[in-house]
Amino acid sequence: METLEQFDTEVKEQLVEEQDLILYNDDVNTFEFVIDTLVNLCGHDMVQAEQCTYLVHYKGKCGIKRDTFNKLKPLCEALLERGLSAKIE
């Protein structure tokens, strides 16, 4: 019985464990489009959105949001629908 309870606890912890939403660089979208998208979708302020956009451009990727998978999934899907490259890690 203890083993089953321990397993249940471990599964619940994995479900609420925070993950990162990563935005990747591409050669298609403009800085302005990416900045506007981060502001409108992710709730970034203008400075944060600009910094993330430059990191994506120069480093190839940037963690733009940290939360549980269930909260990040709709954001990731919305970014993908707008033609951006993103995934949850």
C-alpha positions as CSV (number, residue, x, y, z in Angstrom):
1,M,0.0,0.0,0.0
2,E,2.9,2.4,0.8
3,T,4.4,1.8,-2.6
4,L,1.1,2.7,-4.4
5,E,0.8,5.9,-2.3
6,Q,4.4,6.8,-3.1
7,F,3.8,6.3,-6.8
8,D,0.7,8.5,-6.7
9,T,2.6,11.2,-5.0
10,E,5.4,11.0,-7.6
11,V,3.0,11.2,-10.5
12,K,1.2,14.2,-9.0
13,E,4.6,15.9,-8.5
14,Q,5.5,15.3,-12.1
15,L,2.2,16.8,-13.3
16,V,2.7,20.1,-11.4
17,E,6.4,20.3,-12.0
18,E,7.4,23.5,-13.7
19,Q,8.9,23.4,-17.2
20,D,10.2,26.0,-19.6
21,L,8.6,27.3,-22.8
22,I,11.5,27.8,-25.2
23,L,11.3,30.0,-28.2
24,Y,13.7,29.2,-31.1
25,N,15.3,31.5,-33.7
26,D,14.1,31.4,-37.3
27,D,14.9,33.4,-40.4
28,V,11.3,34.3,-41.2
29,N,9.7,36.4,-38.4
30,T,10.6,40.0,-37.8
31,F,11.8,41.4,-34.4
32,E,8.6,43.5,-34.2
33,F,6.4,40.5,-34.8
34,V,8.1,38.4,-32.2
35,I,8.1,41.2,-29.6
36,D,4.4,41.9,-30.2
37,T,3.6,38.2,-29.9
38,L,5.5,37.9,-26.6
39,V,3.7,41.0,-25.2
40,N,0.2,39.9,-26.4
41,L,0.4,36.1,-25.7
42,C,2.9,35.7,-22.8
43,G,2.2,39.0,-20.9
44,H,5.8,40.2,-21.3
45,D,6.3,43.9,-20.9
46,M,8.1,45.6,-23.8
47,V,11.6,45.5,-22.3
48,Q,11.3,41.8,-21.4
49,A,9.9,40.9,-24.9
50,E,12.8,42.8,-26.6
51,Q,15.4,41.1,-24.4
52,C,14.0,37.7,-25.1
53,T,13.8,38.5,-28.9
54,Y,17.5,39.5,-28.9
55,L,18.5,36.4,-27.0
56,V,16.6,34.2,-29.4
57,H,18.3,36.0,-32.3
58,Y,21.9,35.8,-31.0
59,K,21.8,32.6,-28.9
60,G,19.4,30.6,-31.0
61,K,16.8,30.1,-28.2
62,C,15.4,31.6,-25.0
63,G,13.2,30.4,-22.2
64,I,10.2,32.8,-22.4
65,K,8.0,31.4,-19.7
66,R,8.2,28.9,-16.8
67,D,5.1,27.2,-15.5
68,T,3.3,23.8,-15.4
69,F,2.9,21.9,-18.6
70,N,-0.9,22.4,-18.6
71,K,-0.5,26.1,-18.5
72,L,2.3,26.3,-21.1
73,K,0.7,24.0,-23.7
74,P,-1.9,26.5,-24.9
75,L,0.8,29.2,-25.2
76,C,3.1,26.9,-27.1
77,E,0.3,26.0,-29.5
78,A,-0.5,29.7,-30.0
79,L,3.1,30.5,-30.8
80,L,3.3,27.6,-33.3
81,E,0.0,28.8,-34.9
82,R,1.6,32.2,-35.4
83,G,4.5,30.6,-37.2
84,L,7.1,30.8,-34.4
85,S,9.3,27.8,-33.3
86,A,8.6,26.8,-29.7
87,K,8.5,23.8,-27.5
88,I,8.1,22.9,-23.9
89,E,11.2,21.4,-22.1
